[in-house]
């Protein structure tokens, strides 16, 4: 496994920012790390990258304990923090050569050319970083994060503040990088997670509250909603008489019927409709969006 986090705890004074968090990220995975503001995402990422120490628990990167030999683990990690720290007065090539020299990369100019091509900076490579748009600055940050060819890439809000075109371009870039590296990224954009992540880990108030594929999280819901449409004219009162139905909402095309019971509500509705001689035109389970799942898992806890 590329990242192993076990019973991680981090205190700031008397306040626990991370509470016994445990999860793993396997080699070659792209994992979305989600949570509300102040949930402990950035703190966890900083501990994994060796920027701050843990109060307790164990973190390993590529099998190496971070707290024992953080310099060795940093060689294996590429990190793009939320606020991309760049030297705005330096030229793109100059900056990447500077970063590469820190890692003592051989044939550094060739490596810089590779990175410029990999992240699509060819057109902007001769400009000062301060002259670039935010999208291109993110590309510079990504190039700097992977210039030493790390096995693991940690990205904290990599698409924050980008326009729609830049957002799509950076997403595609991350997805392409993920073909050969382990990627862990935090974001508030659920469409981004659904588009590029293999798995989702959700943290709330320092605790891990979910760890699964996005599609599986959408199925693991506390209630079931069925979209149904009848040829016959029915009322809300009629539908509330169906066994196990606890909530009814009229929508543009038909009705949404909800239950919190562990049953297949479609079968119940179908049987009731047959008894009432209602011809059923639509009958399907409505999956919640990842955003709805996220809200449910992080509210009022």
N, C-alpha and C positions, 0 to 999 in steps of 0.2 A: 504493500500500500504506500502511496506517495505521501499522504498526510494522515496522521493518527492523533486524535485529540481525546484524552481520557481524564474524566473528572476534573476538568479545568476550572479553576477558581481565580478570580482577580478582584482584589479590594482596592478602592481608592478611599483611604481613611477607614471609616466604619461602613462605607457603602459598598455592597457587592455588585460589581458591574457584570460579572460572569459567575454563574452558580453551577458547579458540577456538570459542565457541558461535555458531552462525549459524542464524537462522530468520526467517520473515516472518509477519505476521498481516495478512490482507487486510481491506479495508473491509467491515463488516457481518458479519464472522465472530465466532463465540464459540469461543475456543480454550482447552482445558484444558492447564495447565502443571503437569506431574506430576514427582515425584521423591521419594526418601526424605529423611528429616531430614538436613540438612547437605549436600544435593546441589547447592545454589547457586540455588534457586528465588527466595527472598526477595532475595538479593543482586542477581540479574538484574533483578528487578522494581524494586528501588530505583534501579538504574542507568537503567532505561528512564524512570522518573518524574523523574529528575534529583536524587534525594535524596543519592546518593553518586556520585563519579566513577569511570569505568572506568580500569583500568591501561593498556589498549590496546584496539584495535578501534573499530568505528563503530556508533552507534545513532541511528536517525532515527525521529521520530514525525511522521506526516503530511508527510514529506519534509524536515523540519527537523532538522539535527544537534543532538542533545541537549547535547553538550558545548560547542557553540559558542554557543547561545542557549537555555539551559535555561528561562528565564522565559517565552519564547515557546512552548516545547513544553508547559510546565506549564498554560498556558491551554487547551490542547487535550486535557489528560488529567484524568480523575477517578480518584482513588486511595483505596482502602479498605485500609489495612494490616492485618496479622494481628491486632494488638492495637489495636482500634478506639479512637483517642484522642479522648475526649469530655470536656467540662466538665460534671461530674455535678451541679454546683450551679445550672446554667443551665436554664431552661425550654426545651422543644423549639423553640418558635417563636423564642425569644430567641437560641438557639444558631444556628439556621439563618439568621437575619437577620445575625448576627455574621459567619458564614462568607460569606454573600452580599456583605456590605459589603467584605470583603477583595478580592473579585473585582470590586468597583465595579459591581454589577448595578443597572440602572435598574428602577424599579417593584418594589423588592425585596420588599415585602409581598405583592404579587400572585404573585411567583415562589415565595415560601415557601409560599403556599397551594397552588400547583400541585404543589410537591414533596410536601407533606403528603398530598395526595390521591393522587399517583402511587405513593407507597410504602405507603399504607394506614395513615397515622398519625392519622387524624381523631379517633379515640376517645381517643388519648393526647396530643394536641397541647398541652394545657394543663398537663401535668405536668412536674416537674423530671426531667431525664434520669436522675438517680440513683434515681428511683422506678420506672423501667421495667425490664421483663424483658430478658434478653439478646437475644431475638428482636427486640424493639422498638428496642433500642439499635442493632442492626445496620441496621434500617430508617433510623434517624437518620443513621448513618454513610453509607448509600447515598444518602440525600437530600443530604447535604453534598457527597458526591463528584460528584453530577450537577447540582448547583444552577446551575453556570455553563454548563450545556449543552455538555459536552466531546464531542469526536468519539471519544475512546478512553477506555475504562474498565478500570482495573487493579484486580483484587480478589484479595487474599492471604488464603486460608482464610476466605471469607465466611460459611460455615455452621458453623464450628468451635464445638462446645459447645452447639449448639441441640438442642431436643427434636424428635422426629419431625414434629410438626405445624408447628413453626416452620421446620424444615428445608425442608419441602415448600413453604411459603409464600414463603420467601426464594428458593428455586430458581425458582419461577414468576415472581417479581418480576425476577430476573436475566434469565430467558428473554424476558420482555416488554421489558426495557430493551434487550436484544440485537437487537431488531427494527430499532432505529434507530441503534445505536452499535456500534463494534468493542469486543468484550469479551475480555480475557485474564484467566483466573482460575486460581489454584493451589488444589489440594485433595488430600486423601488419600482422599476418598470416591469410589470407582469408579462407583457407581450414579449419582452426581451428574454425572460426566463423560458417561456413556452417555445420561443424560436430557436434557442441555442443550447439550453441546458439539458443534460441527461437526467439530473436528479435535483431535488430541492431540499435544503435544510433551512428550517425556520426557527429563529431565536426570538424570544420575547422576555423582557425583563431579566436577561441573563441566563434563561433556561431554554434548552432545545425542546420545542413543542411539536416538531414534525421533521421527518426524514424519509423521503420517498420520491418516486417519480411524480411529476406534476399530474399526469393522467390518473395515477392511483390516488393521489390526495383528493382529486375532484370526485372520485367515486366514494371515498370514505367520508360520507357526510352524515351529520346527525339527523337529517330529515331527508325525505324523498319527495321530489316534485314531479308530477306527471302532467304533460301537456295533452289535453283531450279536446276533440272537436266532434260535435254531433250534428247529424242532419236535422234532427228534431230541435224545436225551440225549448230550451230548458232554462231554469232560473238558478240563481245562487242557492236559494232555499232548497230546491230539488237536489242539488249536488251535495249539500251538507248532510243529506239523509243517507248518502252512501256510507256503508260501514267503514270505519277507520279513517275517514277523511276529516281532517281537523281544520283545514283552512282552504278557502276557495277564492280565487282572484280571476276576474275576467280580463282577457287580453284581446288584442286586435283580431287574432284568429283562434277563437275557442276559449278554453279555460285552463288555469293552472290549479291543480289539486295537490294538497300537501298532507303528509303524515309523518309523525316521528317514530312510528312503529316499524319493527323489522319484518316487513312483509313486502311482497311484490304488489304494489297498489294497482298496477295495470290489470292483474287478474281479477281483483275485486271490482274494479270499474267495469271491466268487460262483462263479468257475470251480471252485475246490477243492470247494465245497459240492455243486455239481452232480455232480462226479466221485464224491463219497462218498454221493450220494443223500440229502443233508441238505436238508430243506425250510427255506428261509430266510424267517423271519417279519419281521425287522427288519434293515435294513442302511443305516446312515447315518453320515456324518462328524460327529464331535463337535467343535464349536467351543469353544475355550478361552474362559474369561471374561477380561475386560480385566484383572482382578486377577492372574490367572495369567500373562498376558503381561507385566504390570508387574514381577512377581516375577522372571521369567526375565531381563528386560532389565537389572535392577538388582542382581542377586545376584552376589557374588564377583567384582566388577570394580573 
